[in-house]
Amino acid sequence: MFTGIVLATGRIDSLTEKGGDLELGVDAAALDFKRIAIGDSVSVQGACLTVTRMQDTRFYADVSRETMAKTTLGTLSTGSRVNLEPSLRAGDALGGHLVSGHVDAVGKLATLVQDARSWRLEFELPAPLMRFVASKGSICVDGVSLTVNKVDGRRFDVNIIPHTLEVTTLGELKLGDGVNIEIDVIARYIERLMPGHIIPSGLTNT
């Protein structure tokens, strides 16, 4: 689990194809390497990846075809800046909200407007996901925990303060760019408990 509070950004150092999958090398010099070890999970642009090896200031992770198809990781190139967060440890502050690192969809930046010292960003999502997005609720965008301002049709907007723009990749977004979206895990489980869904025992929750 993660919190959506980015602890550092890194740069894509290498992209190596391996049997149809991809090995991602991330130069993470700004990340505290005491927080990660081989086998640990790291959120990279909001996607949970497993560290397979480490070298100097770099760590490596395998990215499956499924992950490449369902996230923006398949569009990265050498030098791309990425948001990084090691997995949550017992006793860590929960500064954002509970994030699993399981990306639900790739959204698109539809509007970008300056709002006083911050920027208001509006994203468009696939229609089926919008039922999980609520005004003043939490959402994770490229690994960053954000509060939803408003929901309108297939779009929602958020405000990004100057600090967040500086220390994450959100300040580099351009209109039309894709972003990794993870809905609030609480909303996901509430939906599963709604009438009509099958629960593991085989009984219907009605």
CORGI-V752128 format. One record per residue. OMEGA is omega in whole degrees, 0 to 359 (NA if undefined). Layout:
omega->(OMEGA & OMEGA)
This chain:
omega->(179 & 180 & 184 & 175 & 184 & 181 & 179 & 169 & 177 & 178 & 175 & 183 & 180 & 175 & 186 & 178 & 180 & 177 & 179 & 174 & 184 & 169 & 182 & 174 & 183 & 173 & 187 & 184 & 182 & 182 & 176 & 185 & 173 & 181 & 184 & 176 & 178 & 183 & 180 & 177 & 175 & 175 & 178 & 185 & 177 & 180 & 181 & 179 & 180 & 178 & 181 & 175 & 182 & 178 & 182 & 180 & 183 & 169 & 185 & 180 & 177 & 179 & 183 & 176 & 180 & 180 & 178 & 182 & 187 & 181 & 177 & 183 & 179 & 180 & 181 & 176 & 179 & 182 & 179 & 178 & 183 & 175 & 183 & 173 & 173 & 181 & 182 & 177 & 177 & 180 & 178 & 176 & 177 & 186 & 180 & 173 & 182 & 184 & 183 & 186 & 177 & 185 & 181 & 182 & 171 & 176 & 182 & 176 & 185 & 182 & 180 & 186 & 176 & 183 & 188 & 181 & 179 & 176 & 176 & 181 & 177 & 182 & 176 & 182 & 169 & 186 & 183 & 182 & 187 & 179 & 181 & 184 & 184 & 175 & 183 & 173 & 182 & 175 & 181 & 181 & 182 & 177 & 181 & 177 & 182 & 177 & 180 & 175 & 189 & 177 & 182 & 180 & 180 & 184 & 171 & 178 & 181 & 173 & 180 & 181 & 182 & 180 & 180 & 177 & 183 & 189 & 176 & 179 & 183 & 179 & 181 & 183 & 175 & 180 & 179 & 180 & 176 & 178 & 177 & 183 & 171 & 178 & 179 & 183 & 178 & 178 & 180 & 183 & 176 & 180 & 180 & 182 & 180 & 180 & 176 & 179 & 180 & 178 & 190 & 182 & 183 & 179 & 176 & 181 & 181 & NA)
